[in-house]
């Protein structure tokens, strides 16, 4: 594997899970792969789990790690070609990227949707510039349309806790005060297709996701209709795709509560974190024994390390 931008690249899910299970059970077995190799982690956006888990994964593999926070400590970067750079941006990404490539062996990039242009976001302009111009293997630490390391960790967590071969998984929209990207839900849909779980998407009118991601997945605009029989409930907010980037409502009836979870088959609760308590999910649900948000976050090291291992093997 040279570049990693989607869980679809994992191929056969059982093979991908076996690879992750090996890494989890043998976290320091492959340190020779990373010896004298350097990972550059480039952050255009804030991070807690992604930053810590990916750095830990690289260290487990024996790599050196450089972290670059574009917003703090780097020149302001221009991203558009043909712009007269007479404003506050001192460097162009098209020079910065190949320079970054000179200093490392692999690059992780975190760059959220800007909600300025649906076309630019869904064409993954920034991520693809790194792939095109860095000369290095590039993996997504969340891009405008996908968050594959998160989804890989989600799938690992479900596999570890499922009680039946094909569990029912419900991904439900939940309210949030800000417009959030569609990367996590888009990527999660791809993961559900990869694993072949019984999958339902629940979201209000106006919040249907991009057709190219939804595909043949079942979609309902009634949360209470989706939840019965669920083995896992994955809560997540996302801004409107059709009214791109807009918050159309903050209906608290979509908050995941104990009453909502009572409709399920004693389901586990999942969320990628950070989470707005008592908007996305109530305190009692996220603190319950059925909440898997901490094991899910811990598996971020496993997903990142498994991908980094495969990238190092390709060098």
N, C-alpha and C positions, 0 to 999 in steps of 0.2 A: 504494500500500500504506500503510495507516494503522497497523495492529498486525501483529506477526510473532511467532507462537508455534509454528509447525509448518512443516516443509519442504513439506508438502502445498500450502501457499500459494504455492509457487514456480511452480506450473502446469506447463507443458510443460518437460521437463528440458532439452532441447536449447536452448531459449530462455534458460533460467536459466543454463546453462553458458556460453552466448555472452555474457550480461551480465557474468558473473564474469570471463571471459577479457578482456573490454574493460577492466574495472576493473584487472585485474592488469597489463595492458600500458600503461595510461594512468592511473596512480594519482593524479595531481594535476590531471587534466583538468576536474574538476567542483568546484573550490574555491569558485566563486561561489555554488553551492547552499547552502553552509554558512556563508557570511559573515554575521556578527552573529546566528548561531543557536547555542544552547547545548544540549549533551547532558548529562543527569544520569545517571550510572551508580550504581545502588543495589545494594550487596552485603550480603546476609544471610549469605553464606558466603565461605570463602577462595577466592582465585583467583590465577593467574599468567598463563596464556595469554589467558584471556578479558579480564582487566583490561587487559593491555598491548596486545593486538591490537585490541580495540574502541576504546581510546583513540587508538591510532595511526590506525585507520580514520577516526575523527572528525576528527583533525587533518589527514589527507590531504584531507578534504572542506572544510577551512576552518572547522570548528566550534570553539567554546570547549567545554571539558570540565570538569565538576564530578564528583568521585568522593566518594560517601558510603558509608562502611563502618559499617553499623548496629551491629556488635559493638564498635567502637572509635571513640568520638567522638560518638555520638548517644545520645539518651535511649533507655532500654529501652522497646520498643514492645509494647503489647497488641494482639493481632490478633482476639480474639473479641468479638463484640457481646454486651452484656448482663452482662458481668463487672463485679463491684464491684472497682474498681482501688485496693485497699488494700494491695497488695504492693509489689514492687520495680520495677514498670513504671509510668513516669511519664507516658507519652503514648500515645494510641491511634492506630493506623495510619489510622483513618478521618479524623482531623484532619491527621496527618502527610502523607498522600498528596496531598490538594489543596494543602497548603502547598508541597510539593515541586514540584507542577505550576506554581506561580506563578513559579518561578525558572528555568524551562527551556523548551525547545521540543520535546524528545523525552526519553523515559526508557527506559533499559535496566535490567532487573531480574534479579538472580540469587538464587534462593531454592530450596534443595534440598528434597526430601522429608524430612519429620521422622520418619517411621515411627511416629508416635503414632496416626494415624488414616488408614487406607487411603482412606476416603471423602473426607476433607479433601485429602489429597495428590492423589488422582486427579481431584478437582474443581478443582484449582489455585486454592485459596482466595486465597493472597496475590497471585499474578500477576493474577488476575481483579479483585481489589480495585483494583489500580493501573489497570487498563484502565477500570474503572467510575468511579473517583473522581478520577483525576488531571487529566482534561480534555486530556491530551496523547497523542500516539502512543506506544505502549509496545511494546518488543520483548524477547523472552526471551533472557537471557544464561545460561541453564539454569534450568529450573523443576523441579517435582517429578516430572513425567512425560516431559519432552522436553528435548533440547538441540539446537535446530535450527541454530544457527550452527556447531556442531561438525559436525553431519551434512552441512551444505552444504559445509564444507571437506573432509570425507571424500570426498564425491562428486566434487568438483573434482580432488582428488588421484588418485582412481581413473581419471577421464577422462584425466588427463595421462599416466598410466603404463600404461594397458591396452594389450594387444597383440592383442585381438580385440574385435569389436563388442559381444559380450555375454559378458563374463568371468564366471567362477564366483567368487563371494564367499562365504566361510564366516565367520560370526560365532560365535566360540567363547567360552563361559564359561571363566574361569580362577580359581584360588583366590586368596583375599585374607583378611587377618586381621580385617577389619572388615566391617560390613554397608554395602554401597554402594547408592545409588539405582538405579532402573531407567531413568532418563531417557535416558542415552546409548544403550543397546540398543533401547529403544522407538523413539527417534527414528531410529536407524540402519535399523530395519525399514521405517519410512516412506520413508526415502531409497532403499532398495533397490527398493521398489515403484514409486517415482517414476521411477527410472532404468531399471527393467525388466531388471536383471541376473539371472543365474542365482544364486539365493541359498539358503543353507542355514544354519539355526541349530543349534548343537550345545551342549547343556547337560545336566548330570546330572539324574537324577530329583529332583523337588521344586523345580527351578529354572525350570520353564516360565513364560514371561512372560504378561502379561495377554492374554486371548483377543482383546480389541478391537484390540490392536496386532499380535499374531501373524498374525491373519487366516488366509490360505491359505498362508503361508510353510511350507516344509518344516522339520520339527524332528526331530532325532535325539538320542538319549541316549548315542550312541557317537561320541566325537570322531574316532577312527580311521576310522570309516565316512564321516564328513563330508569329511575333508581330501583324499582322492585327487582329482586334477584341479583343485584350487583354484588360482586365479590371484592371489587376495588372501585373507589371513587377518587378520581383525579380532578381536583378543583383548580381552575385557572381563569384569570381574566384575560381578555384581549379586546383591543379596540376594533371598531367596525372595519371590515374589508371593503364593502361596497361604498360606504361613506367614509373613505379611507382615513384612518387615524382618529376618527371622532368618537367621543363618548356619547352614546345615544340615550343611555339611562343608567341609573345606579340603584336598580330595584333590589332592595334588601330581601325580598322574598326568595332570591336566588342564593343567599348566603347558606353555606352548608352548616346545618345545625344538628343537634341530637335528634330532633324530630325527623329531619330529612334522612339521617343515617338509619333511623329505625325502619325506614321503608325498604332497606337493603337486606341482603342475606348476611348480616353481621359483617359488613364490608370493612376492609382496611381503607384508611384515608391516606392519600398521597398529595403532595404539593412540592413544587421545585424549590420553593423558598427564594427570596424573602416573602413573607406572607403578611397581609394586613389583617390582623386579628379582629374578629367581630364585624368584618366586611366580607372577606373571602370565606372565613370559617370561624366558628365560635371557639372560645377558650376550651370548653369542655370536650369538644371534638378533637382539637389538635393535641390536647393533653391526655387523651384517652389511651388505653392499651392498644386500641386498633389503629392508632396513628403511626405511620411508618416514615414520617418526614426526616427523622434523624438517621435511621439506617439507609434511607434513600440518599441523603446527603453524603454519608460515609462512602457509599458506592460510587461517588463521583471520582474518588481516587482510583478505583478499580477500572472504571470505563476509560479514564484518561490514560492510565498506565498501559492498558491493553492496546489502545490505539498507538500510543508512542512506541511501544515495543514493536509493533508491526511496521511503523515508519522507520525505525532504526534498522530493522532487518532488511529494509529495501535500499539502504544507503550503500 
